[in-house]
Amino acid sequence: MRPEREQATKNGRTYFVTSSTAGRLPLFRHERWAQLFLEMLYHYRPERYFLHGFTVMPDHFHCLLTPCGSLESAVQCLKGGFSFRARREFAWKGAIWVAGFSDHRIRDTQDFETHQRYMARNAVKGNLAVREEEYPYSSANGEFELDAFPPGLKPGSMATLDGAA
């Protein structure tokens, strides 16, 4: 039995979120689709969420975000806004997303760093880039503005982020 989803309304918590395209269609292998998704990802920032990292793979995305309201509302805006624009701009008639999304509440700085590394390595693991920095649809390439390290995470490895050991 799946545990009940934690209510995530203005709690200041950070989440690792994943969602896939309908039928795992590789929609984001097309530059126009991937660019539109990135545009929508930034369109709702910071009104709906703070964005701490992301990667857009051909048939799914991952992101680290801290919602300003509910997590469900933040993801609905992103996926729904993208669907609206893709239908209008690409005349797409088919389904775009699977229903729902997966999430993991980030517990502490080590958990945050683990998920950040996972996203960064995703494109290399999927043979889409040789090095993390080469993949154009990931915050790991260093070309995207991200929101500051999320406040409120339990201390742990915070010292390593500041360069101290």
DAHU-V224098 format. One record per residue. RES is the residue in one small letter. PHI is phi as a letter, one per 30 degrees, with the letter a starting at -180 (none if undefined). PSI is psi in whole degrees, -180 to 180 (NA if undefined). D_FIRST is the distance of its C-alpha to the first C-alpha in Angstrom with 1 decimal. Layout:
RES|PHI|PSI|D_FIRST, RES|PHI|PSI|D_FIRST
This chain:
m|none|130|0.0, r|d|134|3.8, p|d|152|6.4, e|d|141|9.1, r|d|133|12.0, e|d|135|15.0, q|d|123|18.0, a|c|70|20.5, t|c|112|23.8, k|h|42|27.0, n|c|-2|25.5, g|i|12|27.5, r|d|156|24.6, t|c|144|24.6, y|b|147|21.8, f|c|120|21.7, v|c|139|20.8, t|b|139|20.6, s|b|150|20.9, s|c|159|22.3, t|d|156|24.9, a|d|130|24.3, g|i|16|24.6, r|h|33|25.1, l|d|135|28.7, p|d|59|30.8, l|d|-35|32.1, f|d|6|32.8, r|d|-16|35.0, h|d|126|37.6, e|e|-41|39.3, r|e|-41|39.6, w|d|-45|35.8, a|d|-42|35.1, q|d|-40|37.8, l|d|-40|36.6, f|d|-43|33.1, l|d|-41|34.8, e|e|-44|36.9, m|d|-36|34.0, l|e|-40|32.2, y|d|-21|35.3, h|d|-38|36.1, y|c|3|33.3, r|c|134|34.2, p|c|13|34.8, e|d|-43|34.4, r|c|-28|30.7, y|a|162|29.8, f|c|134|31.4, l|c|123|31.1, h|c|-9|31.1, g|l|158|30.7, f|a|163|29.6, t|b|140|29.9, v|c|111|30.1, m|c|171|29.5, p|e|-35|30.6, d|b|14|27.3, h|a|171|25.2, f|b|157|25.8, h|b|144|24.7, c|a|154|26.0, l|c|119|26.1, l|b|156|26.7, t|c|108|27.0, p|d|148|26.6, c|d|-28|29.3, g|b|-128|27.2, s|d|150|23.6, l|d|-42|21.8, e|e|-43|20.7, s|d|-41|24.4, a|d|-47|25.7, v|d|-36|23.7, q|d|-43|24.5, c|d|-46|28.2, l|d|-55|28.2, k|d|-43|26.6, g|d|-43|28.2, g|d|-41|31.5, f|d|-46|31.6, s|e|-45|30.8, f|e|-49|33.6, r|d|-40|36.1, a|d|-39|35.3, r|d|-41|35.8, r|d|-48|39.0, e|d|-28|40.5, f|c|2|39.5, a|h|37|39.5, w|d|131|36.0, k|c|-17|34.8, g|d|177|31.6, a|d|149|28.0, i|c|-44|27.7, w|c|154|24.1, v|d|158|20.6, a|d|138|18.8, g|i|-167|17.2, f|a|165|17.3, s|c|145|15.6, d|b|157|16.7, h|b|124|17.1, r|d|128|19.0, i|d|125|22.2, r|d|-37|22.7, d|a|-179|26.3, t|d|-35|29.2, q|d|-42|28.2, d|d|-43|24.8, f|e|-49|26.8, e|d|-38|29.3, t|d|-46|26.8, h|d|-33|25.2, q|d|-45|28.8, r|d|-41|29.9, y|e|-47|27.1, m|d|-43|28.1, a|d|-37|31.7, r|d|-11|31.4, n|e|-46|29.3, a|d|-36|32.4, v|d|-46|34.2, k|d|-35|31.4, g|d|11|31.3, n|h|34|35.1, l|c|-13|35.8, a|a|155|38.1, v|d|-40|39.9, r|b|149|39.4, e|e|-40|36.9, e|d|-15|39.7, e|d|-16|40.8, y|d|121|37.7, p|d|-14|38.7, y|c|38|35.3, s|b|143|33.9, s|d|-13|34.8, a|d|-16|35.5, n|d|-6|38.9, g|i|7|40.1, e|c|2|41.5, f|c|144|39.0, e|d|131|39.2, l|b|156|36.1, d|d|156|35.4, a|e|158|36.1, f|e|131|33.8, p|d|128|31.2, p|d|158|32.4, g|j|-5|30.3, l|d|147|28.5, k|d|138|28.9, p|d|153|32.1, g|a|-88|31.9, s|c|22|33.5, m|e|-35|35.1, a|d|-34|38.5, t|d|-28|38.0, l|d|-31|37.5, d|d|-1|40.9, g|j|-6|42.6, a|d|158|43.0, a|c|NA|41.8
